[in-house]
Amino acid sequence: MSYQTGICNFCGTGCGHMLQVEEGTIRGVFPSSSHPVGRGRLCGRGWHIHELLNTEERIPRPLVRKGGGLTPVSWDEALDEAAARLGAFSGEEIGFWASPRSSNEDAYALVRLARGVFRSANISVLSDVWYPTTAEVLREGTGRPGALGSIADIRKADFIFVVGTDLTRQNPIIASDVHFAARGGADVVTLSTRLTQMAKLSGTHLQNKPGTKNIVMAAMAKALLEDHPPDSASGAPAGFDGFRKSLEGLESAGLEARTGLPFDKIRDVARRLASARRAVIIFSTGITGLTRETTALIFNLFLAAGKAGREGCAILPVTGVSNLAGVNDMGAAPDVLPGWRRLPDEAAASSFARSWGKDVNAGRGRSVESLLADASSGLKALVVVDHDPEIELLAGRIKSLEFVLYLGAYANPFKETAHVVLPTTTYAETDGTYTNTERRIQLNRRKIEPRFEARPPWRIYADLAARRGQAWPYRSAADVQEEITRMIPEYHGAAHPALESRFGGWQWPGGSGPDQSRLRFVPLNGAFSAAAEPAPAEFPFRLMAGRSYFYWHLNNIMKNTFIPRREYNALLLLYPRGLVEVHPDDAAALGLRDKRPVRVVSARGSMTPLARVSEEVPPGTVYAPYFVGSMIPDFLVPHADAVEYGEDAVIPVRLEKV
């Protein structure tokens, strides 16, 4: 028996753990007491990761569809079939769906396969859809696309502002750091429409009306600038005049009617932020993340308060999946090359052409989601890596494609959609690096031999490239990471030997703060107004959509770990149709009862989930968690344009007693 250090592969916090290895099997997991992030802690998910690594719900061998069914075949036959079928399409006809749980090495190799071998720029990640937007805002404001500061700053902060997300559900270890700081006297403020567990732990809860976080942030920024104007506009960072002008039309008179919050309360929080010596702001980049405008307001507020880039202060966009930040750093997006080289970029294109070959596609493509939503897009083939069952919501469109290649470690219904299935290793069966919420790059070493016939994804991509006439120089994940350190400046120095010598990894770029001379206010889309938008008489309630209560939503990780699965199943026992939260006053007025059906009607459709009568939502508001059954996701599909606004998404509805 041995205990080997590793990195938890659940959320984007990046906690360290010790895996108990016995006779080639992972038998247990324990927290690493000396790890700089976890500090001897694991959340409810992390304590059960060995169950995931031991599940029998694996894809044991390659499969090829023959005669209508998937048939086990040799690796050579499966690779030959996949390479030949993909090679029959043009790059514009193929989409590549990357996984946020892939290592940096695997994600980089997939991007190279897409752009360098099959000449496709149609690459995206179906998770935490707001992360690229957030990273771009931070790059505009600081010159680098990542969090400012570190998770360690939370415990030392005297002011912490949590915007929207319920950290206790999404990133419990980060939430415990906030709680630790609060017990030490930190001023914790939460801005959220629901009375979340995080809000209950906060000293101040700004309970805004749905869809108004951007207005609240703008009002806070205006209050701060009125109380603390810069000594001279010429001495302020670039973009200050434009930012101040965008706030001029925001009058305090109508603010409470629009947001549900009096201006005096917003001003008081702005003053507490301005007077804080060490301030931290935390928000989600996930399926209910914040829009570009709201994220830009958060950054501009911190910059105006003198906190952006300051020692001990942090802006932390927390990621919900383990390597979402790293996968995006590797270029898994249609409009960037690895290292966030925004396209078009001739210098970056030339650099990658020298490394990957002259035929590399350095143009801008489209996200897989947009291609699937557009029946006229010309999409004919799809490569999907390790995705959760929520992808089944798009199964109808995917089934119409001529070819689908699926790569994954765990069995799920989606593989039945594929024409070729290739089994991949788990993170415990191969070497790889992962980048967490705070830009910390960590090396995770292989603990056990691959089970069944699974192979590391980077090797599979290299084998596909070889069948299309390209011989890649990789013989190990370390070779891929070595190339990453050459091609992505932020990852210089992050080769495997260097990371192995640094327990807990290191934050790119070397832990340094941003260049203060590069700080600038991020432009906004337009001016703000506090004028209230009246709700349609026919649809007087505002519906918000968000995460399920227990550990994100229905995904492969949860289905294969006992405690999360138990909690989810318990929820389904109480609310088998899914649920919507309704305030007790609204329930009484409409005659609704807890756990009884309620019809939710919008201008585009209806559903009949069960009511959960709760004071966690304010009157006039309805909350529908994602992925509790299929009814709510099906209802949300026609409202995709509204759901795109993340936490600020609002769908006008009415409620009817059934």
C-alpha positions in Angstrom: 0.0 0.0 0.0 1.2 3.5 -0.8 -0.1 7.1 -0.7 0.6 9.2 -3.7 0.1 13.0 -4.1 -2.3 14.3 -6.7 -4.7 17.0 -7.7 -8.5 16.6 -7.3 -10.2 16.5 -10.7 -13.6 17.8 -9.7 -14.0 21.6 -9.6 -11.6 24.4 -10.5 -10.3 25.0 -7.0 -7.4 22.5 -7.5 -7.1 21.0 -4.1 -4.3 18.5 -3.3 -5.0 15.0 -2.2 -3.3 11.7 -1.3 -4.6 8.7 -3.2 -4.3 5.3 -1.5 -2.9 2.8 -4.0 -3.1 -0.9 -3.3 -2.4 -3.7 -5.8 -2.8 -1.3 -8.8 -6.2 0.1 -7.6 -7.2 3.3 -6.0 -8.6 2.3 -2.6 -9.1 5.6 -0.8 -8.4 9.4 -0.7 -7.2 11.7 2.0 -6.5 15.5 2.0 -3.0 16.8 1.7 -2.3 18.8 4.8 0.6 20.8 3.3 -1.1 21.7 -0.1 -1.3 25.5 -0.5 -4.9 25.4 -1.8 -6.7 22.7 0.1 -4.7 23.1 3.4 -5.8 19.7 4.6 -9.4 19.9 3.4 -11.5 18.1 0.8 -15.2 18.8 0.0 -17.9 16.1 -0.1 -17.1 15.4 -3.8 -13.3 15.2 -3.2 -13.7 12.7 -0.4 -15.3 10.3 -2.8 -13.2 10.6 -5.9 -11.8 7.1 -5.4 -15.3 5.8 -6.2 -15.2 7.5 -9.6 -11.7 6.0 -10.3 -12.9 2.5 -9.4 -16.3 2.5 -11.2 -17.0 -0.3 -13.5 -18.9 2.1 -15.8 -15.9 2.4 -18.1 -15.6 2.2 -21.8 -13.3 -0.8 -22.0 -12.3 -1.0 -25.6 -12.6 0.8 -29.0 -16.0 0.5 -30.7 -17.1 1.0 -34.3 -20.7 1.2 -35.5 -21.5 -1.8 -37.7 -24.9 -2.7 -38.9 -26.6 -0.2 -36.6 -24.8 -1.3 -33.4 -21.4 -0.5 -31.8 -19.0 -3.4 -32.1 -15.7 -4.0 -30.2 -12.7 -3.7 -32.6 -8.9 -3.3 -32.4 -7.3 0.0 -31.8 -5.9 0.0 -35.3 -9.3 -0.6 -36.9 -10.9 2.1 -34.8 -8.2 4.7 -35.5 -8.2 3.9 -39.2 -11.9 4.3 -39.4 -11.9 7.6 -37.5 -9.1 9.1 -39.5 -10.5 8.1 -42.8 -14.0 9.3 -42.0 -12.8 12.7 -40.6 -10.5 13.1 -43.6 -13.4 13.0 -46.0 -14.7 16.3 -44.7 -13.4 19.8 -45.1 -12.3 21.7 -42.0 -15.4 23.9 -42.1 -17.6 20.7 -41.9 -16.0 19.4 -38.7 -16.5 20.6 -35.1 -14.3 19.7 -32.1 -15.8 19.7 -28.6 -13.1 19.9 -26.0 -13.5 18.7 -22.4 -12.8 21.0 -19.4 -11.5 18.0 -17.5 -8.7 17.2 -20.0 -5.2 17.9 -19.0 -3.3 20.8 -20.6 -1.4 18.4 -22.7 -4.5 16.6 -24.0 -6.3 19.9 -24.7 -3.2 21.3 -26.6 -2.9 18.2 -28.7 -6.6 18.3 -29.5 -6.3 21.9 -30.7 -3.3 20.9 -32.8 -5.3 18.0 -34.3 -8.2 20.3 -35.2 -6.3 23.2 -36.7 -3.1 21.5 -37.9 -4.4 18.2 -39.2 -8.0 18.5 -40.1 -7.7 22.3 -40.7 -10.8 23.1 -38.6 -11.2 26.2 -36.4 -14.5 25.1 -35.1 -13.4 24.4 -31.5 -15.2 25.1 -28.2 -15.8 23.8 -24.6 -19.3 23.0 -23.5 -18.8 24.1 -19.9 -18.6 27.4 -17.9 -19.6 29.2 -21.0 -18.7 32.6 -19.5 -15.1 31.9 -18.8 -13.7 33.0 -22.1 -15.7 36.3 -21.8 -14.3 36.8 -18.3 -10.7 36.1 -19.3 -11.0 38.5 -22.3 -12.3 41.3 -19.9 -9.4 40.7 -17.6 -7.0 40.7 -20.5 -8.4 44.0 -21.7 -8.0 45.5 -18.3 -4.7 44.0 -17.2 -2.9 42.6 -20.2 -3.3 39.0 -19.1 -6.3 36.6 -19.3 -6.6 35.3 -15.8 -7.5 35.9 -12.2 -5.7 38.6 -10.2 -4.3 37.6 -6.9 -4.7 34.1 -5.4 -7.0 32.0 -3.3 -4.7 32.5 -0.4 -5.7 36.2 -0.4 -9.2 35.3 0.8 -8.2 34.4 4.3 -6.2 37.6 4.7 -8.8 39.9 3.2 -10.8 42.5 5.3 -13.4 42.9 2.6 -14.9 40.1 0.5 -17.5 40.6 -2.2 -19.2 37.5 -3.6 -21.3 38.2 -6.7 -24.0 35.8 -7.6 -22.6 32.3 -7.2 -23.3 30.1 -4.2 -19.8 29.1 -3.4 -20.9 26.6 -0.8 -22.3 24.5 -3.7 -19.9 25.2 -6.5 -16.5 25.6 -4.8 -16.9 24.5 -1.2 -13.2 24.9 -0.2 -13.1 28.5 -1.5 -16.4 29.1 0.5 -14.7 27.7 3.6 -11.9 30.2 3.1 -14.5 33.0 3.0 -16.1 31.6 6.2 -12.6 31.5 7.8 -12.0 35.1 6.9 -15.5 36.1 8.2 -14.7 34.5 11.6 -11.6 36.5 11.7 -13.5 39.8 11.2 -13.6 40.2 7.4 -16.6 42.2 6.0 -18.4 39.7 3.7 -21.0 41.0 1.2 -23.0 38.8 -1.2 -24.9 40.1 -4.1 -27.5 37.6 -5.2 -31.2 37.3 -5.9 -31.6 34.1 -4.0 -31.0 33.7 -0.3 -28.2 31.2 -0.9 -26.1 29.5 1.8 -23.3 31.9 0.9 -25.7 34.9 1.5 -26.7 33.5 4.9 -23.0 33.3 5.9 -22.4 36.9 4.8 -22.7 40.0 7.0 -24.5 41.9 4.3 -26.8 40.4 1.6 -27.7 42.6 -1.3 -30.8 40.8 -2.6 -31.3 42.3 -6.0 -34.1 41.8 -8.4 -33.4 39.3 -11.2 -31.4 40.6 -14.1 -30.1 43.7 -12.3 -26.6 42.8 -11.2 -25.1 45.0 -13.8 -27.2 48.0 -12.6 -26.2 47.4 -9.0 -22.5 47.2 -9.9 -22.8 50.4 -12.0 -24.5 52.2 -9.1 -21.8 51.0 -6.8 -19.1 52.3 -9.1 -20.9 55.7 -9.5 -21.2 56.0 -5.7 -17.5 55.3 -5.3 -16.5 57.8 -7.9 -18.7 60.5 -6.3 -17.2 59.9 -2.8 -13.6 59.2 -4.0 -13.0 61.1 -7.3 -9.5 60.7 -8.6 -7.0 63.5 -8.0 -7.0 64.3 -11.7 -8.5 62.5 -14.7 -5.2 62.7 -16.4 -3.7 60.6 -13.6 -6.3 57.9 -13.8 -5.8 54.7 -15.9 -6.7 54.8 -19.5 -10.4 54.7 -20.3 -11.5 56.5 -17.1 -13.4 59.3 -18.8 -15.4 56.9 -20.9 -16.3 54.8 -17.9 -17.4 57.8 -15.9 -19.5 59.1 -18.8 -21.3 55.7 -19.1 -22.5 56.1 -15.5 -23.8 59.7 -15.8 -27.4 58.7 -16.7 -27.8 56.4 -13.7 -30.0 58.3 -11.3 -30.4 57.2 -7.7 -34.1 58.1 -7.7 -35.4 55.1 -9.6 -32.7 52.7 -8.5 -34.6 50.9 -5.7 -37.6 50.3 -8.0 -35.3 48.8 -10.6 -33.0 46.7 -8.4 -34.9 46.3 -5.1 -32.0 48.0 -3.3 -31.9 51.5 -1.9 -29.0 53.7 -3.2 -27.9 54.4 0.4 -27.3 50.7 1.0 -25.3 50.4 -2.3 -23.3 53.5 -1.4 -22.5 52.1 2.0 -21.0 48.9 0.5 -19.0 51.0 -2.0 -17.5 53.0 0.9 -16.6 49.8 2.8 -14.8 48.6 -0.4 -12.9 51.8 -0.8 -11.7 51.9 2.8 -10.6 48.2 2.8 -6.9 47.5 2.8 -7.2 44.0 1.3 -10.3 43.3 -0.8 -11.3 40.2 -2.8 -14.2 39.8 -5.2 -15.4 36.3 -6.2 -17.8 35.3 -9.0 -18.8 32.4 -11.1 -17.9 31.8 -14.8 -20.2 28.8 -15.1 -23.5 28.1 -16.8 -25.0 30.8 -14.6 -22.0 33.1 -14.9 -22.0 36.9 -15.4 -22.2 38.7 -18.8 -19.3 40.6 -20.2 -20.8 43.9 -19.1 -21.2 42.8 -15.5 -17.7 41.4 -15.4 -16.3 44.6 -16.9 -18.2 46.6 -14.2 -16.7 44.4 -11.5 -13.2 45.0 -12.8 -13.7 48.7 -13.3 -15.2 49.0 -9.8 -12.1 47.4 -8.3 -9.8 49.5 -10.5 -11.6 52.7 -9.5 -11.3 51.7 -5.8 -7.5 51.2 -6.3 -7.7 47.5 -5.6 -7.0 45.9 -9.0 -3.5 44.6 -9.1 -2.8 45.8 -5.5 -0.9 43.5 -3.2 -3.3 41.4 -1.1 -6.3 42.1 -3.3 -7.8 39.6 -5.8 -10.4 39.3 -8.5 -11.2 35.6 -8.6 -13.5 34.2 -11.4 -14.1 30.7 -10.0 -14.4 27.9 -12.4 -16.7 25.0 -11.9 -14.7 22.2 -13.6 -11.2 21.1 -12.9 -9.2 22.4 -15.9 -11.5 24.8 -17.6 -8.9 27.6 -17.2 -6.1 25.5 -18.7 -8.2 24.1 -21.6 -8.9 27.7 -22.6 -5.3 28.7 -22.2 -4.5 25.9 -24.7 -6.7 27.6 -27.3 -9.9 25.5 -27.2 -11.9 28.3 -28.7 -12.8 29.3 -32.3 -11.2 32.8 -32.2 -7.9 32.2 -30.5 -4.7 30.2 -30.8 -3.0 28.7 -27.7 -2.0 31.4 -25.2 -5.0 33.5 -26.0 -3.6 34.8 -29.3 -6.7 36.6 -30.5 -7.3 36.0 -34.2 -6.4 37.3 -36.7 -2.8 37.5 -35.5 -0.2 37.1 -38.3 2.8 36.7 -35.9 1.1 34.0 -33.9 -0.1 32.2 -37.0 3.4 32.2 -38.4 4.8 30.8 -35.1 2.3 27.9 -35.0 2.8 27.2 -38.7 6.5 26.7 -38.1 5.7 24.3 -35.2 2.6 22.5 -36.5 3.1 22.8 -40.3 2.3 25.3 -43.0 -1.3 24.1 -43.5 -2.4 25.1 -40.0 -5.8 26.8 -40.0 -5.2 30.1 -38.1 -8.5 31.6 -39.0 -11.6 32.3 -36.9 -14.2 29.5 -36.7 -17.4 29.0 -34.9 -18.3 27.3 -31.6 -19.8 23.9 -31.8 -22.9 25.1 -30.0 -23.6 27.8 -32.6 -23.0 25.3 -35.4 -25.4 22.8 -33.9 -28.0 25.5 -33.4 -27.8 26.7 -37.0 -29.3 24.1 -39.3 -27.7 25.7 -42.3 -24.2 25.8 -40.8 -22.8 22.9 -42.9 -21.6 20.9 -39.9 -21.3 17.3 -40.9 -18.9 15.7 -38.4 -18.2 16.1 -34.7 -15.4 15.1 -32.4 -16.6 15.0 -28.7 -14.3 14.5 -25.7 -15.5 13.3 -22.4 -18.8 15.1 -22.1 -21.6 14.8 -19.6 -25.2 13.7 -20.3 -26.4 17.3 -20.7 -25.1 17.0 -24.2 -28.0 14.7 -24.8 -30.2 17.8 -25.0 -28.7 18.3 -28.4 -28.8 14.6 -29.3 -31.5 15.2 -32.0 -29.3 17.5 -34.0 -26.1 15.4 -33.4 -27.8 12.2 -34.6 -28.4 13.9 -38.0 -24.6 14.3 -38.5 -22.8 12.0 -40.9 -20.0 11.1 -38.5 -19.5 11.4 -34.7 -16.3 10.4 -32.9 -16.5 10.1 -29.1 -13.5 9.9 -26.7 -14.1 9.2 -23.1 -13.3 7.2 -20.0 -16.8 6.6 -18.7 -19.8 5.0 -20.3 -22.8 7.2 -20.8 -25.8 7.2 -23.1 -24.2 9.7 -25.5 -21.7 7.1 -26.8 -24.7 5.4 -28.5 -24.8 8.5 -30.8 -21.3 7.9 -32.0 -20.0 6.0 -35.0 -16.6 5.4 -33.4 -15.8 5.4 -29.7 -12.3 5.5 -28.3 -11.6 4.7 -24.6 -9.4 7.2 -22.7 -7.5 7.0 -19.5 -8.6 8.7 -16.2 -6.5 11.4 -14.7 -5.0 8.8 -12.3 -3.8 6.6 -15.2 -1.7 9.2 -17.0 0.6 12.2 -16.4 -0.8 15.7 -17.0 -0.9 19.3 -15.8 -3.9 21.2 -14.7 -4.5 24.9 -14.2 -6.9 26.0 -11.5 -9.0 29.1 -10.9 -6.1 31.2 -9.7 -3.8 30.3 -12.6 -1.9 27.6 -10.6 -0.3 25.0 -12.9 0.0 21.6 -11.1 1.5 18.3 -12.2 -0.5 15.2 -11.6 1.5 12.0 -12.0 0.1 8.6 -13.0 -0.8 6.5 -10.0 -1.9 3.2 -11.7 -1.7 1.5 -15.1 -4.5 2.2 -17.5 -7.5 -0.1 -17.1 -8.8 -2.2 -19.9 -7.5 -0.9 -23.3 -7.7 2.8 -22.4 -5.1 5.2 -23.9 -4.1 8.8 -23.0 -5.9 11.3 -25.3 -2.7 13.0 -26.4 -1.5 9.7 -27.8 -4.8 9.0 -29.5 -4.6 12.4 -31.3 -1.0 11.7 -32.3 -2.1 8.3 -33.8 -4.9 10.0 -35.7 -2.4 12.7 -37.0 0.0 9.9 -38.1 -2.8 8.3 -40.2 -3.3 11.7 -41.9 0.4 11.9 -42.8 1.7 14.0 -39.9 4.4 12.5 -37.5 4.2 14.4 -34.2 7.4 14.3 -32.0 5.6 13.4 -28.8 6.6 10.2 -26.9 5.1 11.3 -23.5 2.8 13.9 -21.9 6.1 15.6 -20.8 7.0 16.1 -24.5 3.7 17.8 -25.1 4.1 20.1 -22.1 7.6 21.0 -23.2 6.2 22.3 -26.5 3.5 24.2 -24.5 6.2 26.0 -22.5 7.8 27.1 -25.8 4.6 28.2 -27.6 2.7 29.8 -24.7 4.7 32.6 -22.9 2.7 32.4 -19.7 3.7 28.7 -19.4 7.4 29.3 -19.8 9.2 27.3 -17.0 6.2 25.0 -16.4 7.8 21.8 -17.8 7.2 18.6 -15.9 10.6 18.5 -14.1 10.2 22.1 -12.8 6.6 21.5 -11.6 7.6 18.2 -9.9 10.1 20.1 -7.8 7.4 22.6 -6.7 4.7 20.9 -4.6 1.5 22.7 -5.2 2.7 24.0 -8.6 3.0 27.7 -9.4 0.9 30.5 -10.7 1.7 31.9 -14.1 3.4 34.2 -14.8 5.6 33.2 -11.9 3.3 34.6 -9.3 3.9 38.2 -10.3 1.2 40.8 -10.3 0.1 42.7 -13.5 2.1 45.6 -14.9 0.5 48.6 -13.2 1.1 50.7 -16.3 -1.1 48.4 -18.4 -4.1 48.7 -16.1 -7.0 50.3 -17.9 -10.8 50.6 -17.6 -12.6 48.1 -19.8 -15.1 49.8 -22.3 -18.8 49.1 -21.7 -21.5 48.7 -24.3 -23.3 51.9 -23.5 -24.9 54.1 -20.8 -26.9 52.8 -17.8 -30.3 53.8 -16.7 -32.3 53.0 -13.5 -35.6 53.1 -15.4 -37.6 50.1 -14.4 -38.7 47.6 -17.1 -42.3 46.7 -16.4 -43.2 43.0 -16.3 -45.7 42.0 -19.0 -49.2 41.7 -17.4 -49.6 38.3 -18.9 -46.3 37.0 -17.4 -45.8 38.8 -14.0 -43.1 36.5 -12.6 -39.4 36.5 -13.4 -37.9 33.1 -13.8 -34.2 32.5 -13.2 -32.4 29.3 -14.2 -29.4 28.0 -12.3 -27.5 25.0 -11.0 -29.0 22.1 -9.2 -28.7 21.9 -5.4 -26.3 19.0 -5.2 -22.9 19.2 -6.8 -23.6 20.9 -10.0 -26.0 18.8 -12.0 -26.4 15.4 -13.6 -23.0 14.4 -14.8 -20.7 11.4 -15.1 -18.7 12.3 -12.0 -21.8 12.5 -9.8 -23.4 9.4 -11.3 -20.3 7.4 -10.4 -19.6 8.7 -6.8 -21.9 7.4 -4.0 -22.6 10.4 -1.8 -23.3 12.9 -4.6 -25.5 10.3 -6.4 -27.3 9.7 -3.2 -28.1 13.4 -2.7 -29.2 13.8 -6.2 -31.5 10.7 -6.0 -32.9 12.0 -2.8 -33.8 15.2 -4.6 -35.5 13.3 -7.4 -37.5 11.3 -4.8 -38.9 14.6 -3.5 -39.2 16.4 -6.9 -39.2 13.7 -9.7 -40.4 16.2 -12.3 -37.8 18.8 -11.4 -38.8 21.8 -9.3 -39.3 25.6 -9.3 -38.9 27.7 -6.1 -41.7 30.0 -5.3 -41.9 32.5 -2.4 -44.5 31.6 0.3 -46.5 34.8 -0.3 -46.8 34.0 -4.0 -47.7 30.4 -3.3 -50.4 31.4 -0.8 -51.9 33.9 -3.3 -52.0 31.3 -6.1 -53.0 28.3 -3.9 -49.8 26.4 -4.6 -48.5 23.7 -2.3 -45.1 22.3 -1.7 -44.2 19.3 -3.8 -47.4 19.6 -5.9 -47.5 20.4 -9.6 -47.4 23.9 -10.9 -47.7 25.0 -14.5 -45.1 27.5 -15.6 -46.0 29.3 -18.8 -44.0 31.6 -21.0 -44.5 33.2 -24.4 -42.5 30.3 -25.9 -43.7 27.2 -24.0 -44.7 25.6 -20.8 -43.7 23.0 -18.3 -45.3 21.4 -15.2 -42.6 20.7 -12.5 -43.3 20.6 -8.8 -43.3 23.6 -6.6 -40.8 24.1 -3.8 -42.2 26.8 -1.5 -39.1 28.7 -0.2 -38.1 32.0 1.2 -34.8 31.7 -0.6 -36.4 33.5 -3.6 -38.0 37.0 -3.3 -41.6 37.6 -4.1 -42.4 37.8 -7.8 -39.4 35.5 -8.6 -39.3 31.9 -9.7 -36.0 29.8 -9.6 -35.6 26.7 -11.7 -32.4 24.6 -11.2 -30.9 22.9 -14.3 -30.7 19.2 -14.8 -33.2 18.0 -12.3 -34.9 15.6 -14.7 -35.3 16.7 -18.3 -38.4 18.9 -18.2 -36.6 22.1 -17.2 -33.8 21.8 -19.8 -36.4 21.1 -22.5 -38.4 24.2 -21.4 -35.2 26.4 -21.6 -34.2 25.4 -25.1 -36.5 27.9 -26.9 -35.3 30.6 -24.5 -31.6 30.2 -25.4 -31.3 33.9 -26.2 -32.4 34.8 -22.6 -30.3 32.0 -21.0 -27.2 33.4 -22.7 -27.2 36.2 -20.1 -26.2 33.8 -17.4 -27.0 35.0 -13.9 -28.7 38.0 -15.4 -31.0 35.8 -17.5 -34.7 36.5 -16.9 -37.7 34.8 -18.5 -41.1 36.3 -18.0 -43.6 33.6 -16.9 -46.9 33.1 -15.1 -47.8 30.4 -12.7 -50.9 28.3 -12.8 -52.2 25.9 -10.2 -52.7 22.4 -11.5 
